[in-house]
Amino acid sequence: MNKVHIIGGAQTDFERNWTKEGKNLVALLKEVLKDGLDDAGISFDDVRMLNEKNKVGCFVGNFIAEQYVNQGHLGAFLTEVSPAFYGVPSARYEAACASSSVALDAAITKIKAGEYDLAIVVGWELMKTVDSKIGGDILGRAAYYEKEGRGIDFPFPKLFGRLADEILNKYKIEEGRFMDALAMISVKNYSNAKNNPLAQTRKWFMNFEQAKNRGTSTNSIVGGRLAVSDCSQVTDGAAVVVLASEQYANSIKKGTPIVKGYGHRVAPLLFEKKILESQNSPYILPWTRQAVLDAYKTSGLEVKDIDVFETHDCFTSSEYAAVSAFGISKPGEEYQAIETGITSMLGSKPINPSGGLIGCGHPVGASGARMFLDIYKQVAGKAGKYQVNNANNGMMLNIGGSATTNYVFIVGNP
């Protein structure tokens, strides 16, 4: 199999509201694709020439533009960006919040198989086109809508609030200690976001006192035990990742990071069935853990070899569960890694130096590509003020629904 190199990419500023700017999805795609190709050191003419050889393809990750912007057939919209995309194979991939990870998987597979020399992956979502209640209902379609979403205000905060409940029930952790650990995750990710010039919350304030004091006027409850401080953001944005075969990558630039490992597992759709399946497992999310193990196996690496992590902190409870899924702690002992700072920016296993979904933002169709882009930046030494020292290998975990679709990628230096 051919090696897959990452030669560049770009992310929009997740603070922006594209509707208020009077800009649509074409403007979003034009901006992020130009920036992504510039960063990779290629042009639209290069895309055109590779297309003449049938050696380039485009892969679009988006969850539910049909609801947010009344538009489908999203792969074809790249032809609105530039005539260079006329004739280029392009299609849309969907798996809820893991949509752009599916797009990455398809792109990686094409290069591994030797069919393409260049693969352009773009994930995007415009979510600020509707109010928060309608948006919550739209997102409910990432669960089993008829059973877990219809008629329920903000279904996902409630589902991940239930995850927090199940963690407490399974591991018999002291509740105050567990909730404080969730608050520490929130504070860490907001703090990390301040160093990320593209993060949505880089100008926001969060400290431990506010994150801990749930149910107050500044930190209202949104689902079960979880409050606003425990939630990721409603975000407009896009991210592009440019992948290449080894031969083509070396013609552009030498020594670019490569995809070293991957894992993809799908758990039962209904949350209740996930919990039932986990009863005999030490892990609260066993299929998530299996996707991580698959990535370690395909890469030949272990947790000791991973220097930086990006994870799907749609809520603090999902990052909490990821700590043991990664192998950073034993199941049920995640709070110890959090309390001792192992997962902090200066810890031995930093999680979400970008700010994560809580700090950086969560345009659902873009989050997988954005996390992949950030671990690339880390191992390439391009993360700027949120760069982790001596990052040689990075791992990302992207989930769709209530940890239904689980994608893990490992990116590292050759």
C-alpha positions, 0 to 999 in steps of 0.5 A: 500500500502507498503511503499517504502524506499530508501536504497542507490545509486550512481552517476558517475563523470559527468565530465568524457568523457567515449569515451575518456577513451575507455570505453563503456556502460558495463564499465559505468554500472559495475562501477555505479552498484557496487557503488550503491549496496555498498552504499545500503549495499547489494551485487550481492549475495543478488540480486541472492538470492532475484531473487530465490524468485522472489522478485527483479527487475531492471529498466533501464532509457535511452533516445536514446542509439540507436542514441548515441551508436548504441544499443537497448535492454538495460534492458538485458545489466545488465547481462553483469555486473554480472551473478547475474542478470541472470534471473532478470526481467529487462527492459528499460524505455523511456520518453526523459529526464524523462526516468529514472523517468519512471523507478523509477515510475515502480520500486516504483509501484512494491514495493508498490504492494508487488511484489518486496522487492528490485528494482534497478533503473539505468539511463544513457546516453553516449552523448559525442560519437558525435559532438554538432551539431549531438547531438543537432539533436539527442535530437530533437527527444525529441520534435515532430521531423518532426515539431520541430526538423528536419533540425533545428540546436540545436532545444531545445535551441530554444524551451526553448528560446521561453519559455522565450519569452512566460513568458515575453509575459504572465506576462509583466515582465520588460525584463531586470529584467527577464533576470537578474533573469535568469542570477542569476539562472545560477550563483547560479547553477554553484556556487552550483556545486563547492561544488559537487565533482561529478558535471561536472562544479565544476572547471568552472567559471561563474559570474553574469557579464558573465551570464548577458552579452549574445551575447559576445565571452564568452557567445554566443546566442544559442536560442532566448534570451538564451545564453551558460550560460543559458544551461545545459551540454552535459554529459556522466554519470549514476545514480543508486537508490536502493529501498526496501520494508519496511521489507527488508529495515529494515533488512539492515538499520533502518530509511531510507527515504521513497517515500512520494508523486508523480505526473505524467502528460503529456502535449501536445507534440507540444510547440505551443499547450502547450502555447495555452492550458496555455492561460486561466491558471495563469501558463505558464506550467499548466501540470507541475504545476498539477504534483506538485499538485498531488505530494502534494496531494499524500504526504499530504504535502504542499510547506511549508513542503518542505525543498529542491528542485531539478528541471530540469534546462535544461535551466534557463527558465525551472527553472524559470517556476518551481519556481511558479510550486512548489508554492514558488512564485505566477505565474509571480512573480518568479523573486522576489523569485530569487532576494531575494535569497529564492531559493539560497543555504542559502534561505528558499527554495533552488533549485538545491544545487547539481548544477542542470543540468546546474552545475552538468550535464545532461546525459538525461537518467540519470537526473531523477534518479540523481535528485531523488538520490540527494533529498535522499542524502539531507534528509538522511544527506549525501550530504556533502558540498552541504548539506542543513541544516535540510532537512526533505523533498525534492521534485524533478521535472523532465521533458521530451521534452519541459515540455511534460512529467512531473514527480514529486517525494517527498522523506522524512524521515519517 
